[in-house]
Amino acid sequence: MLLRRLLSVLFLALLSNAAASAQIGAGLRGRVLDPGGLGVAGATIDLTRTSTGIRIATVTSAAGDYSFPDLTPGAYELDVDASGFAHLSRTGIQAIVGQTVRIDLSLKVGGNQQIVKVTADAPLLQSDTSNIETNIPGPTVIAMPLNTRNFVQLATLAPGVELPPGTVLPRINGGRPRTNEYLFDGISALQPEPGQVVYFPILDDIQAFTVESDNVPAEFGRFNGGVVNVATRSGSDTFHGTLFEFFRNEDLNARNYFAAAGGRKPEYRRNLYGATLGGPLFPRRLFFFGAYQGVKQLIGVTRISTVPTLPERQGIFTGVSHIYDPATTTVVNGVTVRKEFPNDVINVPFDPAAQALLARFPAPTNRNARANNYTRTANDADHQNQFDLRIDGSASPADKFFGRYSYYSEVEQPVTPLPEGSGVITGAVIGTGGVAGLSHVLGQQAVLHETHLFTPHLLADLRVGYTRRGNTIEGATLPDTASAALGIPGIPTNAAFNNALPLFTLSGFQQLGPSASTFSQYQTAVWQTVDNLSWTRGAHQLKFGLDLRWYQLNAVAPPNPTGSFAFTTTGTNQQGIASSGNPIASFLLGQVDTFQIDLQQSKIRPRDHIFEFFAEDDWRVDARLTLNLGARYTLHFPSTEKTDQGAVFNLSTQKLDYLGRDGFSHSARELHADNVAPRVGFAFLADPKTVVRSGFGIVFIDQSGITTPFTTPQFPFIQGVQQKTQDNLRPAFALSQGPSVAPIPLTPDAGLGQSVYTADRHAGSGYSQQWNLAVQRAITGNLSAEVAYVGSHIVHVGIPDSNLNQLTAGDLAQGPALLKSVPNPYYGQIPASSSLGGKTITQAQLLKPYPRFQNVATYRHNSGQTNYNALEAKVEQRLAHGVSFLFAYTHSHLIDDASAVFSTTVLSSPNSSSLIAADTFRPWLERDSSSGDMPNVTSFSGTWDLPAGHGHRFASTGFADAALGGWQLNAIASLQSGMPVTVTQATNLNAFAGFSIQRPNLVGTPSLPPGERSPVRYFNTAAFATAPQFTLGSASRNPVRGPAYRDLDVALVKHTVLFHETGLELRAELFNVFNTPAFAQPNGSFGSAAFGSITSTTTDPRVVQLAVRFSRQLFCRSFWRARK
């Protein structure tokens, strides 16, 4: 309580004497000095944007300080007039997004008619702020070779940032990929569900971007990692435009590592094309800039999976597994036994429905292998269109504004492992996120920004934004309902997806049917208002403001809308014999282990709003010391549903509390009104070439623990209806007989016999504690180096939901007695359609905390914690003698108790596979190196203008200039350590007891010497052994690491001036120059045939891309004169 009161006092104090440092836009400040080093009061300063001629003015304070707190990023010229001093004109000033550049100005004694001209160099040292940040200018964004043409790839050039190959969103200083903030012109580009970026700007439309990675000023909020702050381009006083196209095909590319040798390479056709156009609409008043980009792509994809062998399709398992006939199940001396099929060949008729479904499995392409025996190559089709339009203007010398509208559309049909849309897609798939359906993504954003200068020292800044995203995914359909088309009666109808193909999962084999969540319809929208006031008061740069956000979601997207049938070894095994049973044999005999389907009859409409207020003071104590003080207050109102479609399982009454009924609130969680987050730091100029910086800050994020704000479960309005085996002996039902489940009436007892969601109404909001200590040194006028210690501790981060209806480890030790069938005391209370509704029930179920229910899952669980410590280094060479580069290195360790989050769709199910804790009641057993831990990350980027052609000593004129001049070499190199691999047993022998997973026993050293690692066997699979039933297994969560990643991308560019104001750029880009395979993580499913093997790569092999860019300044008329 004392700490909370102190933080509240600090916040209120800052509101009365508040201020700012780093910021959303760009800033410029400094001090005007006389020849003796004293401040010059009352000096008039005019700042003119070079490209537009728009001018703003201010007057220095009594101490000679000046400030321009909210500038459009870009180039500026500055003029200073003071009585008794010569006029000073300084050019080449760069305002950088997210940074406040400090430029002190020294005047010379003289008359006003005397002019002193100076060309500015941007300061190398960050001497006014304590945060850790890296700026990537627009020319670098365009020049660097980027395989996907996505600027986020360049975020990895900053220390502390890691982007595993094949992924889209980076991890920043230990934060989750979904816990970063993305600001486009100061407005968040995150969609509220499932925490993805709505779209990524066209590269040619980016002025610059900054990665704010630690101890970010209080102006920024709602992140646990960092902030990616992007400024888009604006028009200028001349009309100018570009046309460009980037092209690649398979003829120039290397072959995929796993593609069959010989023959034609898979098709690889990608055309990226676009244009930009900008210029004035009204002289010195109104300017525009627009950009368009389209992508048409056909990429041949090779997917390897495991399908039944030809003998297995005939029921022959000789030498593969011991197969027991489930029809012969009897009890002998209290032990359940079965008769083994002669020679392990099934000699009874197959289940009719299974016989028909078997034809949907393709025959193996490699008949000599049991695992990874089917290879499919087809084309992944992707079509994108996007454009941006921005208008900038000046209504008066005191009022500046801009507006921007951005549109993005993508349609993609990914390649599934099996024909007819079947199978789970591993790795990232643009647009669909890995689901096996035709995806259409539509993203839009509108931004309005206005600044008003009340006085030379007081400026207001208002931003209003609207961001919207829709995503519709469609999968394989059937000619009739699933029951009629497949001969499986009883599959419930689902209003939006009645004719969809269900899922059929067989442990260790590729599934039939599309992956879960393939069928969905999402529309999200965010309204945001940001209003700030900047005030220069003596040595204080003050800023305070608010950030208001309203979130909307409209969705029809049950996690498992088509129904899923699961088959394991339990249908054909013998208790006590680990090598017995086979999922294919269980399938052929129709022994369904589990059936589940999620039903949704109407659209869900969650709503949420967040109010945040901040105050900052950038206090320049003296010429060497600056203090950064700030605080941010978060008022996150618990989410609701527009028509109260939601309910929470009450652990005390064991009934459902419906939103807005019988005195229950309209939300599942309580409001927290004490989320005050201080930010403190300092920057100390130790000597003219050395700065020491340090800071500490707290940042709050949503109650869910990631950037997804919705925290109200929708069960039973979305119902996960389930029927499963209760004793690992008898099936849930025979496949051809179908399930016996039905929708549940919406009553307080609707959860009886089902899986339900509860919620911790008092759960705190997620927050991150961040700290750093950095030393920056200017080595030369253009070369600087920085070394920093960076740390963070994240509390209440989102983790997979936990099942509270689980036996304790002590109860589990009772062994086989738990499987004994006993009279069901709840018979007649529980619906007969539930697997708990029979006359008998297992002893294990009666020992559970909530025996009348299946899973009792905590919705959007946010009890996770992470710890991150890193040594980070950066060396930056600004362009000098044609060379510039940025080198970054990070040595770190990330520890957590869960590396994944809950299901990132609000429409999740308590039956979901996101319930992955091995033991709910002992979460400390999960603590391990994070699945995202990369101990060493190195990046390098550089440009080299070859020293020939115009302006150089060699080949400076004529034909030699045309042939040898204008060449540029650009490169990006990346080295990353391998990440840990999560290992679990393919067959969870403790599922009956409420355990969502079971880990094997660790009996040896899991890592192999580097020389013995291969895709066939990447780690020591013999180091693991089956954990017997009724035990948890001794292996840790992440006992072994996957492969490291190495990549080099280069671009060779030729710039040619065709004629006046017209240029031609030719590019040849090579990605993965040395054709080093970026292997995916090895299979961690112990007991599956593919355990320990790698069957795919996460990025392309070597790819060659050719490009042409035509630029033209349409006419060159100046509308202004910037000099007196």
Helices and strands as residue ranges (DSSP letters): H 2-16, E 26-33, E 44-49, E 55-59, E 65-71, E 74-81, E 87-95, E 100-102, E 105-106, E 115-119, E 132-137, H 138-143, G 151-157, E 161-162, E 171-172, G 177-179, E 181-184, E 187-188, G 203-205, E 206-214, E 227-232, E 239-248, G 250-252, E 268-282, E 286-305, H 310-313, E 324-332, E 335-340, G 342-344, H 352-358, E 374-396, E 399-413, E 438-455, E 458-474, H 482-486, E 503-506, E 520-537, E 540-556, E 564-567, G 569-571, H 583-588, E 591-592, E 594-600, E 606-620, E 625-641, E 647-650, E 655-658, E 672-687, E 690-700, E 718-724, E 733-734, G 735-737, E 756-758, E 767-778, E 783-797, H 809-812, G 815-819, E 821-823, E 840-842, H 843-847, E 856-858, E 864-880, E 883-896, G 923-926, E 928-929, E 936-945, H 958-964, E 967-976, E 980-981, E 984-985, G 991-993, E 1001-1002, G 1010-1012, G 1021-1023, E 1024-1025, E 1040-1041, E 1045-1059, E 1062-1071, E 1085-1086, E 1103-1115
